[in-house]
């Protein structure tokens, strides 16, 4: 039965418009209120009847009890004797408009009554105070009817009770009370229905404007679709109000930003999110696909403000994990570096071959021999210098490649003679490649415009602590940028380069700190970066 009622309710809600539902609800409320008003009105009418008719009955009984003729006749009166007492009782009833008047002796036995059957019976009631010489008003049941009665003692000249006067009126029936209040209740009902219907229509129109003309079932369907969309997409979606309070966040957003499951409804300050996340979610975005480093993930943010004509609703930010793509870009960068090295070597070898060819044509054979010996010595010296100090093959190959690229760009790259680095495991080699490669690349960009560009690299290993120092003779680091160079996304270079800028130093610091080390920067006739890593 419950399932059937629920289905009927759903069908009812689907087939009736929002205005109709509001009208039905208003009518139900009006019906409940009207029923309450009727009950209150009936109770109030009954209370008014008791108050007014009780006072009138008591007043009529007291007037009759104080009549001197009654006081003289009633002590010796007996039932059905004489006509003076019945006449006096009937006269009082007629004048007062009461339903009945009863006279009884001092013991409560009826002498005369509007109802002949009462003669000889007792009118005393358990709750009556008349035997104590006081007037009393109360309720009794007579022949199934609810009766309001007033009883007053008749006193002689000495103050002794010689009889009792009782007068009263039957309570009006419920039907009579309803007929009495019907005109006002009907007027109230008509006014309430008109106001309710008008209010329902106006409220429905206002709600439809606010809901863009959608009915409740359409809103419910839209909500279900939104929930499916939020939790179905592979991108993070988060909505932030103008006061930095999270309004919604899907599962991917909670995972990528490392938020608690109860984050909805809390402010970014209360959640103690990372500063770069707060900046990405609250600041105006000048260009798409801003990249930030969240933990060990590269996350791309796109923020869209949400506003209406009158109010700022905050913003919606979408973001996605680009860690794998960034790693792929790094691999492509390594491939490009290798290609650049080969291109540089090819260009260098071509120049050497041209020089040798010219010397042979000039028949300067001794010069040819000296030139070949010099080139061979120069190439061997680079390999020997690197191999003598750096025993880790991966780092040695990286430095040889960087040296070739530097030579092609007219930059002198030297490895200090006191550098020492032994072999390590694959992970430390990979982390050192990230740190050394990024520091050398930044140094080559810094000295590119210098007249005699030079880069000095030193690597030391002691007590499982590896220290890498890269210095250059470039312009150094500006004071206002010194605190920002390790911030994710910060760069002093062209920000429009494909793939983004500002992640080399951030990634390098992340690698160092992950190995219980760090990276620092100072100005010493150029920029000098010092990185430490534990094996």
C-alpha positions as CSV (number, residue, x, y, z in Angstrom):
1,X,0.0,0.0,0.0
2,X,2.8,2.4,0.9
3,X,4.5,1.7,-2.5
4,X,1.3,2.3,-4.3
5,X,0.7,5.6,-2.5
6,X,4.2,6.7,-3.3
7,X,3.7,5.9,-7.0
8,X,0.4,7.8,-7.0
9,X,2.1,10.8,-5.3
10,X,4.8,10.8,-8.0
11,X,2.2,10.6,-10.8
12,X,0.3,13.4,-9.1
13,X,3.4,15.6,-8.8
14,X,4.4,14.9,-12.5
15,X,1.0,15.8,-13.9
16,X,0.2,19.0,-11.9
17,X,2.1,22.2,-12.6
18,X,4.0,24.1,-9.9
19,X,1.2,26.7,-9.7
20,X,-1.4,23.9,-9.3
21,X,0.6,22.2,-6.5
22,X,1.0,25.5,-4.7
23,X,-2.8,26.1,-5.0
24,X,-3.6,22.7,-3.7
25,X,-1.2,23.2,-0.8
26,X,-2.7,26.5,-0.1
27,X,-6.2,25.1,-0.1
28,X,-5.2,22.3,2.3
29,X,-3.6,24.8,4.6
30,X,-6.8,27.0,4.3
31,X,-9.0,23.9,5.1
32,X,-6.9,23.1,8.2
33,X,-6.9,26.7,9.4
34,X,-10.6,27.0,8.7
35,X,-11.3,23.8,10.7
36,X,-9.2,25.2,13.5
37,X,-11.1,28.5,13.3
38,X,-14.4,26.6,13.5
39,X,-13.3,24.7,16.5
40,X,-12.1,27.9,18.2
41,X,-15.3,29.7,17.3
42,X,-17.4,26.9,18.7
43,X,-15.5,26.9,21.9
44,X,-15.6,30.7,22.1
45,X,-19.4,30.7,21.4
46,X,-19.9,28.1,24.1
47,X,-17.8,30.2,26.6
48,X,-19.8,33.3,25.7
49,X,-23.1,31.4,26.2
50,X,-22.0,30.3,29.6
51,X,-20.9,33.7,30.6
52,X,-23.9,35.6,29.3
53,X,-26.6,33.1,30.0
54,X,-25.2,32.2,33.3
55,X,-25.2,35.8,34.5
56,X,-28.8,36.2,33.1
57,X,-30.0,33.1,34.8
58,X,-28.4,34.0,38.1
59,X,-29.8,37.5,37.9
60,X,-33.4,36.3,37.3
61,X,-33.1,33.7,40.1
62,X,-31.8,36.3,42.5
63,X,-34.6,38.8,41.6
64,X,-37.3,36.1,42.1
65,X,-35.7,34.9,45.4
66,X,-35.8,38.4,46.8
67,X,-39.5,38.9,46.1
68,X,-41.3,39.4,49.5
69,X,-44.4,37.5,48.4
70,X,-42.3,34.5,47.5
71,X,-40.4,34.6,50.7
72,X,-43.7,34.7,52.6
73,X,-45.4,31.9,50.7
74,X,-42.7,29.3,50.1
75,X,-42.1,28.2,53.7
76,X,-45.6,26.7,53.9
77,X,-46.0,25.8,50.2
78,X,-46.5,22.3,49.0
79,X,-46.4,20.8,45.5
80,X,-49.5,21.6,43.4
81,X,-51.0,23.9,46.1
82,X,-52.1,27.3,45.1
83,X,-51.4,29.2,41.9
84,X,-49.5,32.2,43.2
85,X,-46.0,30.5,43.1
86,X,-46.5,29.0,39.6
87,X,-47.6,32.4,38.3
88,X,-44.6,34.2,39.8
89,X,-42.2,31.6,38.3
90,X,-43.8,31.8,34.9
91,X,-43.8,35.6,35.0
92,X,-40.0,35.6,35.8
93,X,-39.4,33.0,33.0
94,X,-41.3,35.1,30.4
95,X,-39.6,38.4,31.4
96,X,-36.1,36.9,31.5
97,X,-36.5,34.8,28.4
98,X,-35.1,31.8,30.1
99,X,-36.1,28.2,29.2
100,X,-37.3,27.2,32.7
101,X,-37.8,28.4,36.3
102,X,-38.1,26.0,39.2
103,X,-39.2,26.7,42.9
104,X,-38.2,24.2,45.6
105,X,-38.5,24.0,49.4
106,X,-35.6,24.2,51.7
107,X,-34.8,20.5,51.2
108,X,-34.6,20.8,47.4
109,X,-38.0,19.2,46.6
110,X,-39.6,20.8,43.6
111,X,-42.9,22.8,44.4
112,X,-43.5,24.2,41.0
113,X,-41.7,24.0,37.6
114,X,-41.9,24.9,34.0
115,X,-41.7,21.1,33.4
116,X,-44.6,19.5,35.4
117,X,-42.8,16.2,35.6
118,X,-40.2,17.8,37.9
119,X,-42.7,18.4,40.7
120,X,-41.8,16.3,43.7
121,X,-38.2,15.6,42.6
122,X,-35.0,17.0,44.0
123,X,-33.0,19.7,42.3
124,X,-30.0,19.5,44.5
125,X,-26.7,18.8,42.7
126,X,-23.5,17.5,44.3
127,X,-21.5,20.5,43.2
128,X,-24.2,23.0,44.1
129,X,-23.4,25.6,46.9
130,X,-27.0,26.6,47.5
131,X,-27.3,24.5,50.7
132,X,-24.5,26.7,52.1
133,X,-26.6,29.8,51.5
134,X,-24.8,30.9,48.3
135,X,-25.8,31.2,44.7
136,X,-24.3,28.7,42.2
137,X,-24.1,28.4,38.5
138,X,-23.2,25.1,36.8
139,X,-23.9,22.5,34.2
140,X,-26.2,19.5,34.4
141,X,-27.6,16.9,32.0
142,X,-31.3,16.8,31.7
143,X,-32.9,14.1,29.6
144,X,-29.8,13.9,27.5
145,X,-29.5,17.6,27.0
146,X,-26.7,19.8,28.3
147,X,-28.3,22.5,30.5
148,X,-26.8,25.6,32.1
149,X,-28.5,26.2,35.5
150,X,-28.4,28.9,38.3
151,X,-29.6,28.1,41.8
152,X,-30.2,30.8,44.5
153,X,-31.4,30.3,48.1
154,X,-34.6,32.0,49.4
155,X,-33.9,33.6,52.8
156,X,-36.5,34.7,55.4
157,X,-36.1,37.8,57.6
158,X,-33.8,36.0,60.0
159,X,-31.5,34.8,57.2
160,X,-32.6,31.2,57.3
161,X,-33.0,29.4,54.0
162,X,-36.6,28.6,53.4
163,X,-36.5,27.6,49.7
164,X,-34.6,27.4,46.4
165,X,-35.1,29.2,43.1
166,X,-33.5,27.5,40.0
167,X,-33.5,29.0,36.5
168,X,-31.6,28.0,33.4
169,X,-31.2,27.5,29.7
170,X,-30.3,24.5,27.5
171,X,-26.9,24.8,25.6
172,X,-27.3,25.5,21.9
173,X,-26.6,22.4,19.7
174,X,-23.5,22.2,17.5
175,X,-25.7,22.7,14.5
176,X,-27.1,25.9,15.9
177,X,-23.6,27.2,16.8
178,X,-22.4,26.4,13.3
179,X,-25.4,28.2,11.8
180,X,-24.5,31.2,14.0
181,X,-20.9,31.4,12.8
182,X,-21.5,30.2,9.3
183,X,-21.7,33.7,7.6
184,X,-18.4,34.9,9.1
185,X,-16.7,31.5,8.4
186,X,-18.0,31.5,4.8
187,X,-16.7,35.0,4.3
188,X,-13.4,34.1,5.7
189,X,-13.2,31.0,3.5
190,X,-14.0,33.0,0.3
191,X,-11.4,35.6,1.2
192,X,-8.8,33.0,2.1
193,X,-9.4,31.0,-1.1
194,X,-9.1,34.2,-3.2
195,X,-5.9,35.3,-1.4
196,X,-4.5,31.8,-1.5
197,X,-5.1,31.3,-5.2
198,X,-3.7,34.8,-6.0
199,X,-0.7,34.2,-3.8
200,X,-0.1,30.7,-5.3
201,X,-0.1,32.1,-8.8
202,X,2.2,35.0,-7.9
203,X,4.5,32.7,-5.9
204,X,4.6,30.2,-8.8
205,X,5.5,32.9,-11.3
206,X,8.3,34.2,-9.0
207,X,9.7,30.7,-8.5
208,X,9.5,29.9,-12.2
209,X,11.4,33.1,-12.9
210,X,14.0,32.1,-10.4
211,X,14.2,28.5,-11.7
212,X,14.2,29.6,-15.4
213,X,10.8,28.2,-16.1
214,X,11.5,24.7,-14.9
215,X,9.0,22.6,-13.0
216,X,10.1,20.7,-9.8
217,X,10.5,17.4,-11.6
218,X,12.7,19.1,-14.2
219,X,14.8,20.6,-11.4
220,X,15.1,17.2,-9.8
221,X,16.2,15.7,-13.1
222,X,18.7,18.5,-13.7
223,X,20.1,17.9,-10.2
224,X,20.5,14.2,-11.0
225,X,22.2,14.9,-14.3
226,X,24.5,17.4,-12.6
227,X,25.5,14.9,-9.9
228,X,26.2,12.3,-12.6
229,X,28.2,14.8,-14.6
230,X,30.2,16.0,-11.6
231,X,31.2,12.6,-10.5
232,X,31.5,11.1,-14.0
233,X,34.0,13.4,-15.6
234,X,37.7,12.8,-15.2
235,X,38.5,16.4,-14.5
236,X,38.3,18.0,-11.1
237,X,35.4,20.5,-10.6
238,X,35.1,22.8,-7.6
239,X,32.9,25.8,-6.9
240,X,33.9,28.6,-4.5
241,X,31.6,31.3,-3.2
242,X,32.7,35.0,-2.9
243,X,33.7,34.4,0.7
244,X,36.1,31.6,-0.3
245,X,33.7,28.9,0.9
246,X,33.6,25.6,-1.1
247,X,30.0,25.1,-2.5
248,X,30.7,21.8,-4.4
249,X,33.5,19.5,-5.2
250,X,33.6,16.3,-7.1
251,X,35.6,13.2,-6.2
252,X,38.5,14.0,-8.6
253,X,38.8,17.5,-7.1
254,X,38.9,16.2,-3.6
255,X,41.6,13.7,-4.6
256,X,43.8,16.1,-6.6
257,X,43.7,18.9,-4.1
258,X,44.0,16.5,-1.1
259,X,40.8,17.9,0.6
260,X,38.8,16.1,3.3
261,X,35.5,14.5,2.3
262,X,33.6,17.0,4.4
263,X,35.1,20.0,2.6
264,X,31.8,21.3,1.2
265,X,30.6,24.2,3.3
266,X,34.0,25.1,4.7
267,X,36.3,28.0,3.8
268,X,39.7,27.6,2.2
269,X,41.2,29.1,5.4
270,X,39.4,26.5,7.6
271,X,40.7,23.7,5.3
272,X,44.3,25.1,5.4
273,X,44.8,24.5,1.8
274,X,48.2,25.3,0.1
275,X,48.7,28.9,-0.8
276,X,49.0,28.1,-4.5
277,X,45.7,26.3,-4.5
278,X,44.0,29.3,-2.8
279,X,45.6,31.6,-5.4
280,X,44.4,29.4,-8.2
281,X,40.8,29.2,-6.9
282,X,40.3,32.8,-6.0
283,X,42.4,35.1,-8.3
284,X,41.3,36.3,-11.7
285,X,42.8,34.1,-14.5
286,X,44.4,36.1,-17.3
287,X,45.1,33.1,-19.5
288,X,43.9,29.5,-19.7
289,X,45.7,26.4,-18.4
290,X,47.6,27.8,-15.5
291,X,49.9,25.1,-14.1
292,X,50.6,24.5,-10.4
293,X,52.5,21.8,-8.6
294,X,50.3,20.1,-6.0
295,X,52.4,17.7,-4.0
296,X,54.1,15.7,-6.8
297,X,51.5,16.4,-9.4
298,X,51.4,19.0,-12.1
299,X,47.8,20.3,-12.1
300,X,46.3,22.6,-14.8
301,X,43.7,25.1,-13.6
302,X,41.0,27.0,-15.5
303,X,38.8,29.4,-13.4
304,X,35.5,30.9,-14.6
305,X,33.7,33.6,-12.6
306,X,30.0,33.2,-12.1
307,X,27.9,36.3,-11.9
308,X,24.3,37.5,-12.3
309,X,23.0,40.9,-13.1
310,X,22.8,41.7,-9.4
311,X,25.1,39.4,-7.5
312,X,28.6,37.8,-7.6
313,X,28.1,34.0,-7.1
314,X,31.8,33.2,-6.9
315,X,33.6,31.0,-9.4
316,X,33.8,27.5,-10.8
317,X,37.3,26.0,-11.4
318,X,38.1,23.0,-13.5
319,X,41.5,21.3,-13.4
320,X,43.2,18.2,-14.6
321,X,46.3,16.2,-13.7
322,X,49.0,16.8,-16.3
323,X,51.8,14.9,-14.4
324,X,52.0,12.1,-17.1
325,X,52.0,14.7,-19.9
326,X,54.6,16.8,-18.1
327,X,56.8,13.7,-17.7
328,X,56.3,13.0,-21.4
329,X,57.3,16.6,-22.2
330,X,60.5,16.1,-20.1
331,X,61.3,12.9,-22.0
332,X,60.7,14.8,-25.2
333,X,62.9,17.6,-23.9
334,X,65.7,15.1,-23.2
335,X,65.3,13.7,-26.7
336,X,65.4,17.3,-28.0
337,X,68.5,17.9,-26.0
338,X,70.2,14.8,-27.4
339,X,69.2,15.9,-30.9
340,X,70.6,19.4,-30.2
341,X,73.8,17.8,-29.0
342,X,74.1,15.7,-32.1
343,X,73.3,18.7,-34.3
344,X,75.9,20.7,-32.6
345,X,78.5,18.0,-32.9
346,X,77.5,17.5,-36.6
347,X,77.9,21.2,-37.2
348,X,81.2,21.2,-35.3
349,X,82.5,18.2,-37.2
350,X,81.5,19.8,-40.5
351,X,83.5,22.9,-39.7
352,X,86.5,20.8,-38.7
353,X,86.3,18.8,-42.0
354,X,86.1,22.0,-44.0
355,X,89.2,23.3,-42.2
356,X,91.0,20.0,-42.8
357,X,89.9,20.0,-46.5
358,X,91.2,23.5,-47.0
359,X,94.6,22.8,-45.3
360,X,95.0,19.7,-47.6
361,X,94.2,21.8,-50.7
362,X,96.8,24.3,-49.5
363,X,99.2,21.3,-49.0
364,X,99.8,22.3,-45.4
365,X,100.1,18.8,-44.3
366,X,101.9,19.5,-41.1
367,X,99.2,22.0,-40.1
368,X,96.6,19.3,-40.9
369,X,98.3,16.9,-38.4
370,X,98.5,19.6,-35.7
371,X,94.9,20.6,-36.3
372,X,93.7,17.0,-36.0
373,X,95.8,16.5,-32.9
374,X,94.3,19.6,-31.3
375,X,90.7,18.7,-32.1
376,X,91.3,15.2,-30.8
377,X,92.9,16.6,-27.6
378,X,90.0,19.0,-27.1
379,X,87.4,16.4,-27.5
380,X,89.3,13.9,-25.3
381,X,89.8,16.6,-22.7
382,X,86.1,17.2,-22.3
383,X,85.4,13.4,-21.9
384,X,88.4,13.0,-19.6
385,X,87.5,16.0,-17.4
386,X,83.9,14.7,-16.9
387,X,84.8,11.1,-16.5
388,X,87.6,11.8,-14.0
389,X,85.3,13.5,-11.6
390,X,81.8,12.0,-12.3
391,X,81.6,8.2,-12.1
392,X,77.8,8.1,-12.4
393,X,77.3,7.3,-16.1
394,X,73.9,9.0,-16.4
395,X,75.2,12.3,-15.0
396,X,78.4,12.1,-16.9
397,X,76.5,11.6,-20.2
398,X,74.2,14.5,-19.3
399,X,77.2,16.9,-18.6
400,X,78.9,15.9,-21.9
401,X,75.7,16.6,-23.8
402,X,75.2,19.9,-22.0
403,X,78.8,20.9,-22.7
404,X,78.3,20.3,-26.4
405,X,75.1,22.4,-26.4
406,X,76.9,25.1,-24.4
407,X,79.8,25.1,-26.9
408,X,77.3,25.5,-29.7
409,X,75.8,28.5,-28.0
410,X,79.2,30.0,-27.3
411,X,79.0,29.3,-23.5
412,X,81.9,27.9,-21.5
413,X,80.7,25.1,-19.2
414,X,83.3,24.0,-16.7
415,X,83.3,21.2,-14.1
416,X,85.3,22.1,-11.0
417,X,88.4,20.0,-10.5
418,X,87.4,19.1,-7.0
419,X,84.1,17.6,-8.0
420,X,83.5,14.0,-7.0
421,X,80.5,11.8,-7.5
422,X,80.4,8.0,-7.3
423,X,78.0,5.6,-8.7
424,X,74.5,5.4,-7.3
425,X,71.2,3.6,-7.7
426,X,68.8,4.4,-10.5
427,X,66.5,6.6,-8.4
428,X,69.3,8.9,-7.2
429,X,70.6,9.1,-10.8
430,X,67.1,10.2,-12.0
431,X,66.7,12.8,-9.3
432,X,70.2,14.2,-9.9
433,X,69.4,14.4,-13.6
434,X,66.4,16.5,-12.9
435,X,68.3,18.9,-10.6
436,X,71.5,19.2,-12.6
437,X,69.7,19.5,-15.9
438,X,67.3,22.2,-14.7
439,X,70.0,24.2,-13.0
440,X,72.3,24.1,-16.1
441,X,69.5,25.0,-18.5
442,X,68.5,28.0,-16.3
443,X,72.1,29.1,-16.1
444,X,72.5,28.9,-19.9
445,X,69.4,31.0,-20.4
446,X,70.7,33.5,-17.8
447,X,74.2,34.1,-19.5
448,X,72.9,34.0,-23.1
449,X,73.3,37.8,-23.5
450,X,76.6,38.1,-21.6
451,X,79.8,39.0,-23.7
452,X,81.8,36.1,-22.2
453,X,79.2,33.6,-20.8
454,X,80.5,31.1,-18.3
455,X,79.0,28.4,-16.1
456,X,80.8,26.6,-13.3
457,X,79.5,23.3,-12.0
458,X,80.7,21.5,-8.9
459,X,79.4,18.2,-7.4
460,X,80.5,16.8,-4.1
461,X,79.6,13.7,-2.2
462,X,80.2,13.2,1.5
463,X,78.5,11.1,4.1
464,X,75.7,10.1,1.8
465,X,75.0,13.8,1.1
466,X,75.3,15.1,-2.4
467,X,75.9,18.8,-3.0
468,X,75.4,20.4,-6.4
469,X,76.4,24.0,-7.0
470,X,75.9,25.8,-10.3
471,X,77.1,29.4,-10.7
472,X,77.1,31.7,-13.7
473,X,78.4,35.2,-14.6
474,X,75.0,36.4,-15.6
475,X,73.0,39.4,-14.3
476,X,71.9,37.5,-11.2
477,X,68.5,37.4,-9.6
478,X,66.4,40.5,-8.9
479,X,65.7,41.2,-5.3
480,X,61.9,41.2,-5.7
481,X,62.1,37.8,-7.5
482,X,64.5,36.1,-5.0
483,X,61.5,34.8,-2.9
484,X,59.4,33.8,-5.8
485,X,61.8,31.8,-8.0
486,X,60.9,28.5,-6.4
487,X,57.1,29.1,-6.5
488,X,55.2,26.9,-8.9
489,X,54.4,28.7,-12.1
490,X,56.7,31.6,-11.4
491,X,59.1,32.5,-14.2
492,X,61.2,35.5,-15.4
493,X,61.1,34.1,-18.9
494,X,58.5,34.2,-21.7
495,X,55.3,32.8,-20.2
496,X,53.7,32.1,-23.6
497,X,56.1,29.2,-24.4
498,X,54.3,26.0,-25.1
499,X,54.1,23.8,-22.1
500,X,54.4,26.6,-19.6
501,X,57.3,28.0,-17.6
502,X,58.3,28.2,-14.0
503,X,58.4,24.4,-13.1
504,X,62.2,23.7,-13.4
505,X,63.2,25.1,-10.0
506,X,59.9,24.1,-8.3
507,X,60.5,20.5,-9.4
508,X,64.1,20.6,-8.4
509,X,63.2,21.8,-4.9
510,X,60.5,19.1,-4.7
511,X,63.1,16.5,-5.6
512,X,65.6,17.9,-3.1
513,X,63.1,18.1,-0.2
514,X,61.8,14.6,-1.0
515,X,65.4,13.4,-0.3
516,X,65.7,15.4,2.9
517,X,67.6,18.2,1.3
518,X,66.9,21.7,-0.2
519,X,67.9,24.2,-2.8
520,X,69.0,27.8,-2.2
521,X,70.0,30.7,-4.4
522,X,72.3,33.7,-3.8
523,X,73.8,36.4,-5.9
524,X,77.7,36.2,-6.2
525,X,78.9,38.0,-9.3
526,X,75.9,36.3,-10.9
527,X,73.4,33.7,-9.7
528,X,74.6,30.7,-7.6
529,X,72.3,27.8,-6.8
530,X,73.2,25.2,-4.2
531,X,71.2,21.9,-4.1
532,X,71.6,19.1,-1.5
533,X,70.2,15.6,-1.7
534,X,70.7,12.5,0.5
535,X,71.3,9.2,-1.1
